[in-house]
Amino acid sequence: MKGYINTNLIKTYLSKNNLSKTKFCKLSKITLHSFNNIISERYSNTNIEVFFRIARQMNLPIYKIFE
């Protein structure tokens, strides 16, 4: 299931908003472990709610974080 999430979009959001991974996770209400799995493209067992929370934090429709 590699390559379905636009991880560059998430990384760009972090850098543009000067957020650490930990701060982003707290704002999104997700675990750092889930975030790291998504960034390293190991998200086959990740709950779909995590993706919705990331999209909500980034003010994007959910389909935008999928490539």
mmCIF file as Biopython writes it, N, C-alpha, C and O atoms, coordinates in Angstrom:
data_model
#
loop_
_atom_site.group_PDB
_atom_site.id
_atom_site.type_symbol
_atom_site.label_atom_id
_atom_site.label_alt_id
_atom_site.label_comp_id
_atom_site.label_asym_id
_atom_site.label_entity_id
_atom_site.label_seq_id
_atom_site.pdbx_PDB_ins_code
_atom_site.Cartn_x
_atom_site.Cartn_y
_atom_site.Cartn_z
_atom_site.occupancy
_atom_site.B_iso_or_equiv
_atom_site.auth_seq_id
_atom_site.auth_asym_id
_atom_site.pdbx_PDB_model_num
ATOM 1   N N  . MET A ? 1  ? 0.819   -1.188 0.000  1.0 0.0 1  A 1 
ATOM 2   C CA . MET A ? 1  ? 0.000   0.000  0.000  1.0 0.0 1  A 1 
ATOM 3   C C  . MET A ? 1  ? 0.866   1.256  0.000  1.0 0.0 1  A 1 
ATOM 4   O O  . MET A ? 1  ? 0.453   2.284  0.537  1.0 0.0 1  A 1 
ATOM 5   N N  . LYS A ? 2  ? 2.022   1.196  -0.573 1.0 0.0 2  A 1 
ATOM 6   C CA . LYS A ? 2  ? 2.916   2.346  -0.594 1.0 0.0 2  A 1 
ATOM 7   C C  . LYS A ? 2  ? 2.521   3.318  -1.688 1.0 0.0 2  A 1 
ATOM 8   O O  . LYS A ? 2  ? 2.048   2.929  -2.755 1.0 0.0 2  A 1 
ATOM 9   N N  . GLY A ? 3  ? 2.730   4.612  -1.390 1.0 0.0 3  A 1 
ATOM 10  C CA . GLY A ? 3  ? 2.568   5.629  -2.396 1.0 0.0 3  A 1 
ATOM 11  C C  . GLY A ? 3  ? 1.183   6.207  -2.558 1.0 0.0 3  A 1 
ATOM 12  O O  . GLY A ? 3  ? 0.954   6.964  -3.502 1.0 0.0 3  A 1 
ATOM 13  N N  . TYR A ? 4  ? 0.248   5.887  -1.683 1.0 0.0 4  A 1 
ATOM 14  C CA . TYR A ? 4  ? -1.109  6.410  -1.823 1.0 0.0 4  A 1 
ATOM 15  C C  . TYR A ? 4  ? -1.320  7.733  -1.096 1.0 0.0 4  A 1 
ATOM 16  O O  . TYR A ? 4  ? -2.215  8.500  -1.450 1.0 0.0 4  A 1 
ATOM 17  N N  . ILE A ? 5  ? -0.509  8.003  -0.091 1.0 0.0 5  A 1 
ATOM 18  C CA . ILE A ? 5  ? -0.642  9.229  0.685  1.0 0.0 5  A 1 
ATOM 19  C C  . ILE A ? 5  ? 0.414   10.221 0.222  1.0 0.0 5  A 1 
ATOM 20  O O  . ILE A ? 5  ? 1.578   9.865  0.036  1.0 0.0 5  A 1 
ATOM 21  N N  . ASN A ? 6  ? 0.000   11.459 0.039  1.0 0.0 6  A 1 
ATOM 22  C CA . ASN A ? 6  ? 0.925   12.508 -0.379 1.0 0.0 6  A 1 
ATOM 23  C C  . ASN A ? 6  ? 1.691   13.002 0.846  1.0 0.0 6  A 1 
ATOM 24  O O  . ASN A ? 6  ? 1.316   13.998 1.465  1.0 0.0 6  A 1 
ATOM 25  N N  . THR A ? 7  ? 2.758   12.300 1.185  1.0 0.0 7  A 1 
ATOM 26  C CA . THR A ? 7  ? 3.539   12.653 2.370  1.0 0.0 7  A 1 
ATOM 27  C C  . THR A ? 7  ? 4.263   13.986 2.191  1.0 0.0 7  A 1 
ATOM 28  O O  . THR A ? 7  ? 4.517   14.692 3.167  1.0 0.0 7  A 1 
ATOM 29  N N  . ASN A ? 8  ? 4.592   14.328 0.955  1.0 0.0 8  A 1 
ATOM 30  C CA . ASN A ? 8  ? 5.257   15.619 0.721  1.0 0.0 8  A 1 
ATOM 31  C C  . ASN A ? 8  ? 4.350   16.780 1.091  1.0 0.0 8  A 1 
ATOM 32  O O  . ASN A ? 8  ? 4.822   17.811 1.571  1.0 0.0 8  A 1 
ATOM 33  N N  . LEU A ? 9  ? 3.066   16.623 0.873  1.0 0.0 9  A 1 
ATOM 34  C CA . LEU A ? 9  ? 2.102   17.655 1.239  1.0 0.0 9  A 1 
ATOM 35  C C  . LEU A ? 9  ? 2.101   17.864 2.759  1.0 0.0 9  A 1 
ATOM 36  O O  . LEU A ? 9  ? 2.047   18.997 3.237  1.0 0.0 9  A 1 
ATOM 37  N N  . ILE A ? 10 ? 2.160   16.779 3.495  1.0 0.0 10 A 1 
ATOM 38  C CA . ILE A ? 10 ? 2.185   16.854 4.960  1.0 0.0 10 A 1 
ATOM 39  C C  . ILE A ? 10 ? 3.497   17.486 5.432  1.0 0.0 10 A 1 
ATOM 40  O O  . ILE A ? 10 ? 3.489   18.352 6.307  1.0 0.0 10 A 1 
ATOM 41  N N  . LYS A ? 11 ? 4.612   17.061 4.861  1.0 0.0 11 A 1 
ATOM 42  C CA . LYS A ? 11 ? 5.915   17.615 5.242  1.0 0.0 11 A 1 
ATOM 43  C C  . LYS A ? 11 ? 5.998   19.105 4.921  1.0 0.0 11 A 1 
ATOM 44  O O  . LYS A ? 11 ? 6.546   19.883 5.702  1.0 0.0 11 A 1 
ATOM 45  N N  . THR A ? 12 ? 5.460   19.496 3.783  1.0 0.0 12 A 1 
ATOM 46  C CA . THR A ? 12 ? 5.443   20.914 3.399  1.0 0.0 12 A 1 
ATOM 47  C C  . THR A ? 12 ? 4.600   21.724 4.372  1.0 0.0 12 A 1 
ATOM 48  O O  . THR A ? 12 ? 4.977   22.831 4.757  1.0 0.0 12 A 1 
ATOM 49  N N  . TYR A ? 13 ? 3.468   21.176 4.767  1.0 0.0 13 A 1 
ATOM 50  C CA . TYR A ? 13 ? 2.602   21.855 5.738  1.0 0.0 13 A 1 
ATOM 51  C C  . TYR A ? 13 ? 3.348   22.082 7.051  1.0 0.0 13 A 1 
ATOM 52  O O  . TYR A ? 13 ? 3.259   23.158 7.643  1.0 0.0 13 A 1 
ATOM 53  N N  . LEU A ? 14 ? 4.077   21.073 7.499  1.0 0.0 14 A 1 
ATOM 54  C CA . LEU A ? 14 ? 4.835   21.198 8.744  1.0 0.0 14 A 1 
ATOM 55  C C  . LEU A ? 14 ? 5.874   22.308 8.650  1.0 0.0 14 A 1 
ATOM 56  O O  . LEU A ? 14 ? 6.004   23.125 9.562  1.0 0.0 14 A 1 
ATOM 57  N N  . SER A ? 15 ? 6.607   22.333 7.551  1.0 0.0 15 A 1 
ATOM 58  C CA . SER A ? 15 ? 7.663   23.335 7.426  1.0 0.0 15 A 1 
ATOM 59  C C  . SER A ? 15 ? 7.102   24.742 7.237  1.0 0.0 15 A 1 
ATOM 60  O O  . SER A ? 15 ? 7.635   25.693 7.809  1.0 0.0 15 A 1 
ATOM 61  N N  . LYS A ? 16 ? 6.041   24.897 6.449  1.0 0.0 16 A 1 
ATOM 62  C CA . LYS A ? 16 ? 5.457   26.220 6.221  1.0 0.0 16 A 1 
ATOM 63  C C  . LYS A ? 16 ? 4.845   26.800 7.489  1.0 0.0 16 A 1 
ATOM 64  O O  . LYS A ? 16 ? 4.846   28.016 7.681  1.0 0.0 16 A 1 
ATOM 65  N N  . ASN A ? 17 ? 4.328   25.943 8.346  1.0 0.0 17 A 1 
ATOM 66  C CA . ASN A ? 17 ? 3.691   26.394 9.581  1.0 0.0 17 A 1 
ATOM 67  C C  . ASN A ? 17 ? 4.608   26.292 10.791 1.0 0.0 17 A 1 
ATOM 68  O O  . ASN A ? 17 ? 4.189   26.515 11.927 1.0 0.0 17 A 1 
ATOM 69  N N  . ASN A ? 18 ? 5.866   25.951 10.529 1.0 0.0 18 A 1 
ATOM 70  C CA . ASN A ? 18 ? 6.874   25.865 11.583 1.0 0.0 18 A 1 
ATOM 71  C C  . ASN A ? 18 ? 6.410   24.971 12.729 1.0 0.0 18 A 1 
ATOM 72  O O  . ASN A ? 18 ? 6.487   25.349 13.898 1.0 0.0 18 A 1 
ATOM 73  N N  . LEU A ? 19 ? 5.929   23.783 12.375 1.0 0.0 19 A 1 
ATOM 74  C CA . LEU A ? 19 ? 5.431   22.830 13.367 1.0 0.0 19 A 1 
ATOM 75  C C  . LEU A ? 19 ? 6.372   21.639 13.470 1.0 0.0 19 A 1 
ATOM 76  O O  . LEU A ? 19 ? 6.889   21.147 12.467 1.0 0.0 19 A 1 
ATOM 77  N N  . SER A ? 20 ? 6.581   21.193 14.677 1.0 0.0 20 A 1 
ATOM 78  C CA . SER A ? 20 ? 7.297   19.936 14.868 1.0 0.0 20 A 1 
ATOM 79  C C  . SER A ? 20 ? 6.305   18.790 14.673 1.0 0.0 20 A 1 
ATOM 80  O O  . SER A ? 20 ? 5.092   19.000 14.664 1.0 0.0 20 A 1 
ATOM 81  N N  . LYS A ? 21 ? 6.825   17.605 14.519 1.0 0.0 21 A 1 
ATOM 82  C CA . LYS A ? 21 ? 5.934   16.441 14.387 1.0 0.0 21 A 1 
ATOM 83  C C  . LYS A ? 21 ? 5.083   16.274 15.641 1.0 0.0 21 A 1 
ATOM 84  O O  . LYS A ? 21 ? 3.895   15.963 15.558 1.0 0.0 21 A 1 
ATOM 85  N N  . THR A ? 22 ? 5.695   16.481 16.789 1.0 0.0 22 A 1 
ATOM 86  C CA . THR A ? 22 ? 4.979   16.326 18.057 1.0 0.0 22 A 1 
ATOM 87  C C  . THR A ? 22 ? 3.852   17.342 18.183 1.0 0.0 22 A 1 
ATOM 88  O O  . THR A ? 22 ? 2.743   16.995 18.589 1.0 0.0 22 A 1 
ATOM 89  N N  . LYS A ? 23 ? 4.129   18.588 17.840 1.0 0.0 23 A 1 
ATOM 90  C CA . LYS A ? 23 ? 3.107   19.638 17.934 1.0 0.0 23 A 1 
ATOM 91  C C  . LYS A ? 23 ? 1.969   19.359 16.953 1.0 0.0 23 A 1 
ATOM 92  O O  . LYS A ? 23 ? 0.798   19.526 17.296 1.0 0.0 23 A 1 
ATOM 93  N N  . PHE A ? 24 ? 2.307   18.939 15.742 1.0 0.0 24 A 1 
ATOM 94  C CA . PHE A ? 24 ? 1.285   18.621 14.749 1.0 0.0 24 A 1 
ATOM 95  C C  . PHE A ? 24 ? 0.399   17.480 15.241 1.0 0.0 24 A 1 
ATOM 96  O O  . PHE A ? 24 ? -0.821  17.521 15.081 1.0 0.0 24 A 1 
ATOM 97  N N  . CYS A ? 25 ? 1.008   16.476 15.832 1.0 0.0 25 A 1 
ATOM 98  C CA . CYS A ? 25 ? 0.242   15.336 16.349 1.0 0.0 25 A 1 
ATOM 99  C C  . CYS A ? 25 ? -0.698  15.761 17.478 1.0 0.0 25 A 1 
ATOM 100 O O  . CYS A ? 25 ? -1.835  15.295 17.549 1.0 0.0 25 A 1 
ATOM 101 N N  . LYS A ? 26 ? -0.234  16.630 18.343 1.0 0.0 26 A 1 
ATOM 102 C CA . LYS A ? 26 ? -1.088  17.113 19.426 1.0 0.0 26 A 1 
ATOM 103 C C  . LYS A ? 26 ? -2.254  17.916 18.878 1.0 0.0 26 A 1 
ATOM 104 O O  . LYS A ? 26 ? -3.385  17.759 19.336 1.0 0.0 26 A 1 
ATOM 105 N N  . LEU A ? 27 ? -1.990  18.770 17.904 1.0 0.0 27 A 1 
ATOM 106 C CA . LEU A ? 27 ? -3.055  19.566 17.300 1.0 0.0 27 A 1 
ATOM 107 C C  . LEU A ? 27 ? -4.053  18.694 16.552 1.0 0.0 27 A 1 
ATOM 108 O O  . LEU A ? 27 ? -5.253  18.969 16.550 1.0 0.0 27 A 1 
ATOM 109 N N  . SER A ? 28 ? -3.551  17.642 15.918 1.0 0.0 28 A 1 
ATOM 110 C CA . SER A ? 28 ? -4.405  16.739 15.135 1.0 0.0 28 A 1 
ATOM 111 C C  . SER A ? 28 ? -5.069  15.666 15.981 1.0 0.0 28 A 1 
ATOM 112 O O  . SER A ? 28 ? -5.988  14.985 15.527 1.0 0.0 28 A 1 
ATOM 113 N N  . LYS A ? 29 ? -4.596  15.520 17.217 1.0 0.0 29 A 1 
ATOM 114 C CA . LYS A ? 29 ? -5.090  14.482 18.124 1.0 0.0 29 A 1 
ATOM 115 C C  . LYS A ? 29 ? -4.842  13.079 17.575 1.0 0.0 29 A 1 
ATOM 116 O O  . LYS A ? 29 ? -5.725  12.222 17.576 1.0 0.0 29 A 1 
ATOM 117 N N  . ILE A ? 30 ? -3.605  12.874 17.105 1.0 0.0 30 A 1 
ATOM 118 C CA . ILE A ? 30 ? -3.167  11.559 16.657 1.0 0.0 30 A 1 
ATOM 119 C C  . ILE A ? 30 ? -1.881  11.216 17.404 1.0 0.0 30 A 1 
ATOM 120 O O  . ILE A ? 30 ? -1.247  12.092 17.992 1.0 0.0 30 A 1 
ATOM 121 N N  . THR A ? 31 ? -1.506  9.957  17.380 1.0 0.0 31 A 1 
ATOM 122 C CA . THR A ? 31 ? -0.285  9.559  18.055 1.0 0.0 31 A 1 
ATOM 123 C C  . THR A ? 31 ? 0.917   9.793  17.149 1.0 0.0 31 A 1 
ATOM 124 O O  . THR A ? 31 ? 0.809   9.770  15.923 1.0 0.0 31 A 1 
ATOM 125 N N  . LEU A ? 32 ? 2.051   10.015 17.773 1.0 0.0 32 A 1 
ATOM 126 C CA . LEU A ? 32 ? 3.289   10.189 17.027 1.0 0.0 32 A 1 
ATOM 127 C C  . LEU A ? 32 ? 3.625   8.909  16.265 1.0 0.0 32 A 1 
ATOM 128 O O  . LEU A ? 32 ? 4.163   8.960  15.159 1.0 0.0 32 A 1 
ATOM 129 N N  . HIS A ? 33 ? 3.310   7.784  16.850 1.0 0.0 33 A 1 
ATOM 130 C CA . HIS A ? 33 ? 3.545   6.498  16.195 1.0 0.0 33 A 1 
ATOM 131 C C  . HIS A ? 33 ? 2.763   6.409  14.878 1.0 0.0 33 A 1 
ATOM 132 O O  . HIS A ? 33 ? 3.319   5.998  13.859 1.0 0.0 33 A 1 
ATOM 133 N N  . SER A ? 34 ? 1.493   6.787  14.890 1.0 0.0 34 A 1 
ATOM 134 C CA . SER A ? 34 ? 0.684   6.772  13.666 1.0 0.0 34 A 1 
ATOM 135 C C  . SER A ? 34 ? 1.249   7.734  12.635 1.0 0.0 34 A 1 
ATOM 136 O O  . SER A ? 34 ? 1.321   7.412  11.449 1.0 0.0 34 A 1 
ATOM 137 N N  . PHE A ? 35 ? 1.646   8.910  13.086 1.0 0.0 35 A 1 
ATOM 138 C CA . PHE A ? 35 ? 2.212   9.899  12.178 1.0 0.0 35 A 1 
ATOM 139 C C  . PHE A ? 35 ? 3.481   9.372  11.518 1.0 0.0 35 A 1 
ATOM 140 O O  . PHE A ? 35 ? 3.651   9.486  10.304 1.0 0.0 35 A 1 
ATOM 141 N N  . ASN A ? 36 ? 4.368   8.794  12.323 1.0 0.0 36 A 1 
ATOM 142 C CA . ASN A ? 36 ? 5.615   8.254  11.769 1.0 0.0 36 A 1 
ATOM 143 C C  . ASN A ? 36 ? 5.350   7.124  10.788 1.0 0.0 36 A 1 
ATOM 144 O O  . ASN A ? 36 ? 6.045   7.005  9.779  1.0 0.0 36 A 1 
ATOM 145 N N  . ASN A ? 37 ? 4.358   6.300  11.069 1.0 0.0 37 A 1 
ATOM 146 C CA . ASN A ? 37 ? 4.005   5.228  10.129 1.0 0.0 37 A 1 
ATOM 147 C C  . ASN A ? 37 ? 3.514   5.796  8.799  1.0 0.0 37 A 1 
ATOM 148 O O  . ASN A ? 37 ? 3.838   5.262  7.738  1.0 0.0 37 A 1 
ATOM 149 N N  . ILE A ? 38 ? 2.746   6.857  8.853  1.0 0.0 38 A 1 
ATOM 150 C CA . ILE A ? 38 ? 2.236   7.465  7.621  1.0 0.0 38 A 1 
ATOM 151 C C  . ILE A ? 38 ? 3.372   8.085  6.825  1.0 0.0 38 A 1 
ATOM 152 O O  . ILE A ? 38 ? 3.453   7.893  5.611  1.0 0.0 38 A 1 
ATOM 153 N N  . ILE A ? 39 ? 4.238   8.817  7.481  1.0 0.0 39 A 1 
ATOM 154 C CA . ILE A ? 39 ? 5.357   9.469  6.795  1.0 0.0 39 A 1 
ATOM 155 C C  . ILE A ? 39 ? 6.305   8.445  6.173  1.0 0.0 39 A 1 
ATOM 156 O O  . ILE A ? 39 ? 6.854   8.681  5.097  1.0 0.0 39 A 1 
ATOM 157 N N  . SER A ? 40 ? 6.494   7.326  6.834  1.0 0.0 40 A 1 
ATOM 158 C CA . SER A ? 40 ? 7.375   6.283  6.294  1.0 0.0 40 A 1 
ATOM 159 C C  . SER A ? 40 ? 6.625   5.286  5.412  1.0 0.0 40 A 1 
ATOM 160 O O  . SER A ? 40 ? 7.171   4.254  5.021  1.0 0.0 40 A 1 
ATOM 161 N N  . GLU A ? 41 ? 5.371   5.605  5.107  1.0 0.0 41 A 1 
ATOM 162 C CA . GLU A ? 41 ? 4.514   4.823  4.207  1.0 0.0 41 A 1 
ATOM 163 C C  . GLU A ? 41 ? 4.279   3.389  4.687  1.0 0.0 41 A 1 
ATOM 164 O O  . GLU A ? 41 ? 4.249   2.447  3.895  1.0 0.0 41 A 1 
ATOM 165 N N  . ARG A ? 42 ? 4.112   3.251  6.004  1.0 0.0 42 A 1 
ATOM 166 C CA . ARG A ? 42 ? 3.736   1.963  6.594  1.0 0.0 42 A 1 
ATOM 167 C C  . ARG A ? 42 ? 2.367   2.125  7.249  1.0 0.0 42 A 1 
ATOM 168 O O  . ARG A ? 42 ? 2.232   1.957  8.461  1.0 0.0 42 A 1 
ATOM 169 N N  . TYR A ? 43 ? 1.369   2.445  6.461  1.0 0.0 43 A 1 
ATOM 170 C CA . TYR A ? 43 ? 0.067   2.802  7.009  1.0 0.0 43 A 1 
ATOM 171 C C  . TYR A ? 43 ? -1.037  1.814  6.675  1.0 0.0 43 A 1 
ATOM 172 O O  . TYR A ? 43 ? -2.212  2.176  6.728  1.0 0.0 43 A 1 
ATOM 173 N N  . SER A ? 44 ? -0.703  0.594  6.338  1.0 0.0 44 A 1 
ATOM 174 C CA . SER A ? 44 ? -1.737  -0.368 5.960  1.0 0.0 44 A 1 
ATOM 175 C C  . SER A ? 44 ? -2.682  -0.697 7.118  1.0 0.0 44 A 1 
ATOM 176 O O  . SER A ? 44 ? -3.841  -1.033 6.876  1.0 0.0 44 A 1 
ATOM 177 N N  . ASN A ? 45 ? -2.225  -0.610 8.356  1.0 0.0 45 A 1 
ATOM 178 C CA . ASN A ? 45 ? -3.082  -0.902 9.509  1.0 0.0 45 A 1 
ATOM 179 C C  . ASN A ? 45 ? -3.520  0.357  10.256 1.0 0.0 45 A 1 
ATOM 180 O O  . ASN A ? 45 ? -4.039  0.273  11.368 1.0 0.0 45 A 1 
ATOM 181 N N  . THR A ? 46 ? -3.312  1.513  9.650  1.0 0.0 46 A 1 
ATOM 182 C CA . THR A ? 46 ? -3.668  2.773  10.291 1.0 0.0 46 A 1 
ATOM 183 C C  . THR A ? 46 ? -5.160  3.018  10.176 1.0 0.0 46 A 1 
ATOM 184 O O  . THR A ? 46 ? -5.748  2.824  9.113  1.0 0.0 46 A 1 
ATOM 185 N N  . ASN A ? 47 ? -5.762  3.438  11.257 1.0 0.0 47 A 1 
ATOM 186 C CA . ASN A ? 47 ? -7.189  3.724  11.288 1.0 0.0 47 A 1 
ATOM 187 C C  . ASN A ? 47 ? -7.500  4.896  10.351 1.0 0.0 47 A 1 
ATOM 188 O O  . ASN A ? 47 ? -6.760  5.879  10.323 1.0 0.0 47 A 1 
ATOM 189 N N  . ILE A ? 48 ? -8.566  4.799  9.603  1.0 0.0 48 A 1 
ATOM 190 C CA . ILE A ? 48 ? -8.945  5.831  8.645  1.0 0.0 48 A 1 
ATOM 191 C C  . ILE A ? 48 ? -9.197  7.174  9.329  1.0 0.0 48 A 1 
ATOM 192 O O  . ILE A ? 48 ? -9.024  8.226  8.712  1.0 0.0 48 A 1 
ATOM 193 N N  . GLU A ? 49 ? -9.598  7.144  10.583 1.0 0.0 49 A 1 
ATOM 194 C CA . GLU A ? 49 ? -9.841  8.369  11.336 1.0 0.0 49 A 1 
ATOM 195 C C  . GLU A ? 49 ? -8.587  9.240  11.412 1.0 0.0 49 A 1 
ATOM 196 O O  . GLU A ? 49 ? -8.691  10.466 11.441 1.0 0.0 49 A 1 
ATOM 197 N N  . VAL A ? 50 ? -7.416  8.628  11.445 1.0 0.0 50 A 1 
ATOM 198 C CA . VAL A ? 50 ? -6.156  9.369  11.497 1.0 0.0 50 A 1 
ATOM 199 C C  . VAL A ? 50 ? -6.013  10.246 10.258 1.0 0.0 50 A 1 
ATOM 200 O O  . VAL A ? 50 ? -5.593  11.399 10.360 1.0 0.0 50 A 1 
ATOM 201 N N  . PHE A ? 51 ? -6.356  9.713  9.097  1.0 0.0 51 A 1 
ATOM 202 C CA . PHE A ? 51 ? -6.251  10.481 7.854  1.0 0.0 51 A 1 
ATOM 203 C C  . PHE A ? 51 ? -7.239  11.653 7.848  1.0 0.0 51 A 1 
ATOM 204 O O  . PHE A ? 51 ? -6.915  12.739 7.367  1.0 0.0 51 A 1 
ATOM 205 N N  . PHE A ? 52 ? -8.431  11.433 8.378  1.0 0.0 52 A 1 
ATOM 206 C CA . PHE A ? 52 ? -9.408  12.509 8.473  1.0 0.0 52 A 1 
ATOM 207 C C  . PHE A ? 52 ? -8.926  13.610 9.421  1.0 0.0 52 A 1 
ATOM 208 O O  . PHE A ? 52 ? -9.129  14.795 9.154  1.0 0.0 52 A 1 
ATOM 209 N N  . ARG A ? 53 ? -8.298  13.224 10.508 1.0 0.0 53 A 1 
ATOM 210 C CA . ARG A ? 53 ? -7.799  14.216 11.461 1.0 0.0 53 A 1 
ATOM 211 C C  . ARG A ? 53 ? -6.661  15.035 10.867 1.0 0.0 53 A 1 
ATOM 212 O O  . ARG A ? 53 ? -6.574  16.242 11.089 1.0 0.0 53 A 1 
ATOM 213 N N  . ILE A ? 54 ? -5.790  14.374 10.110 1.0 0.0 54 A 1 
ATOM 214 C CA . ILE A ? 54 ? -4.699  15.097 9.444  1.0 0.0 54 A 1 
ATOM 215 C C  . ILE A ? 54 ? -5.273  16.087 8.437  1.0 0.0 54 A 1 
ATOM 216 O O  . ILE A ? 54 ? -4.863  17.247 8.400  1.0 0.0 54 A 1 
ATOM 217 N N  . ALA A ? 55 ? -6.208  15.637 7.629  1.0 0.0 55 A 1 
ATOM 218 C CA . ALA A ? 55 ? -6.823  16.514 6.626  1.0 0.0 55 A 1 
ATOM 219 C C  . ALA A ? 55 ? -7.528  17.686 7.294  1.0 0.0 55 A 1 
ATOM 220 O O  . ALA A ? 55 ? -7.447  18.816 6.813  1.0 0.0 55 A 1 
ATOM 221 N N  . ARG A ? 56 ? -8.214  17.425 8.391  1.0 0.0 56 A 1 
ATOM 222 C CA . ARG A ? 56 ? -8.917  18.489 9.111  1.0 0.0 56 A 1 
ATOM 223 C C  . ARG A ? 56 ? -7.930  19.522 9.640  1.0 0.0 56 A 1 
ATOM 224 O O  . ARG A ? 56 ? -8.174  20.724 9.536  1.0 0.0 56 A 1 
ATOM 225 N N  . GLN A ? 57 ? -6.830  19.067 10.202 1.0 0.0 57 A 1 
ATOM 226 C CA . GLN A ? 57 ? -5.825  19.980 10.732 1.0 0.0 57 A 1 
ATOM 227 C C  . GLN A ? 57 ? -5.216  20.838 9.625  1.0 0.0 57 A 1 
ATOM 228 O O  . GLN A ? 57 ? -4.894  22.006 9.843  1.0 0.0 57 A 1 
ATOM 229 N N  . MET A ? 58 ? -5.062  20.256 8.447  1.0 0.0 58 A 1 
ATOM 230 C CA . MET A ? 58 ? -4.467  20.970 7.320  1.0 0.0 58 A 1 
ATOM 231 C C  . MET A ? 58 ? -5.505  21.781 6.536  1.0 0.0 58 A 1 
ATOM 232 O O  . MET A ? 58 ? -5.167  22.429 5.545  1.0 0.0 58 A 1 
ATOM 233 N N  . ASN A ? 59 ? -6.751  21.745 6.974  1.0 0.0 59 A 1 
ATOM 234 C CA . ASN A ? 59 ? -7.858  22.442 6.293  1.0 0.0 59 A 1 
ATOM 235 C C  . ASN A ? 59 ? -7.980  22.020 4.828  1.0 0.0 59 A 1 
ATOM 236 O O  . ASN A ? 59 ? -8.130  22.850 3.931  1.0 0.0 59 A 1 
ATOM 237 N N  . LEU A ? 60 ? -7.912  20.709 4.617  1.0 0.0 60 A 1 
ATOM 238 C CA . LEU A ? 60 ? -8.026  20.148 3.272  1.0 0.0 60 A 1 
ATOM 239 C C  . LEU A ? 60 ? -9.153  19.130 3.233  1.0 0.0 60 A 1 
ATOM 240 O O  . LEU A ? 60 ? -9.446  18.483 4.238  1.0 0.0 60 A 1 
ATOM 241 N N  . PRO A ? 61 ? -9.787  18.987 2.072  1.0 0.0 61 A 1 
ATOM 242 C CA . PRO A ? 61 ? -10.703 17.857 1.926  1.0 0.0 61 A 1 
ATOM 243 C C  . PRO A ? 61 ? -9.873  16.559 1.957  1.0 0.0 61 A 1 
ATOM 244 O O  . PRO A ? 61 ? -8.714  16.549 1.543  1.0 0.0 61 A 1 
ATOM 245 N N  . ILE A ? 62 ? -10.456 15.505 2.434  1.0 0.0 62 A 1 
ATOM 246 C CA . ILE A ? 62 ? -9.722  14.256 2.645  1.0 0.0 62 A 1 
ATOM 247 C C  . ILE A ? 62 ? -9.048  13.742 1.372  1.0 0.0 62 A 1 
ATOM 248 O O  . ILE A ? 62 ? -7.957  13.176 1.443  1.0 0.0 62 A 1 
ATOM 249 N N  . TYR A ? 63 ? -9.670  13.926 0.225  1.0 0.0 63 A 1 
ATOM 250 C CA . TYR A ? 63 ? -9.114  13.379 -1.001 1.0 0.0 63 A 1 
ATOM 251 C C  . TYR A ? 63 ? -7.801  14.055 -1.405 1.0 0.0 63 A 1 
ATOM 252 O O  . TYR A ? 63 ? -7.036  13.486 -2.183 1.0 0.0 63 A 1 
ATOM 253 N N  . LYS A ? 64 ? -7.529  15.251 -0.894 1.0 0.0 64 A 1 
ATOM 254 C CA . LYS A ? 64 ? -6.308  15.976 -1.255 1.0 0.0 64 A 1 
ATOM 255 C C  . LYS A ? 64 ? -5.046  15.323 -0.689 1.0 0.0 64 A 1 
ATOM 256 O O  . LYS A ? 64 ? -3.964  15.488 -1.254 1.0 0.0 64 A 1 
ATOM 257 N N  . ILE A ? 65 ? -5.168  14.584 0.417  1.0 0.0 65 A 1 
ATOM 258 C CA . ILE A ? 65 ? -3.939  13.974 0.968  1.0 0.0 65 A 1 
ATOM 259 C C  . ILE A ? 65 ? -3.624  12.645 0.301  1.0 0.0 65 A 1 
ATOM 260 O O  . ILE A ? 65 ? -2.559  12.070 0.526  1.0 0.0 65 A 1 
ATOM 261 N N  . PHE A ? 66 ? -4.552  12.156 -0.521 1.0 0.0 66 A 1 
ATOM 262 C CA . PHE A ? 66 ? -4.273  10.943 -1.285 1.0 0.0 66 A 1 
ATOM 263 C C  . PHE A ? 66 ? -3.778  11.318 -2.670 1.0 0.0 66 A 1 
ATOM 264 O O  . PHE A ? 66 ? -4.312  12.227 -3.306 1.0 0.0 66 A 1 
ATOM 265 N N  . GLU A ? 67 ? -2.754  10.612 -3.134 1.0 0.0 67 A 1 
ATOM 266 C CA . GLU A ? 67 ? -2.202  10.901 -4.461 1.0 0.0 67 A 1 
ATOM 267 C C  . GLU A ? 67 ? -3.052  10.324 -5.550 1.0 0.0 67 A 1 
ATOM 268 O O  . GLU A ? 67 ? -2.731  10.475 -6.729 1.0 0.0 67 A 1 
#
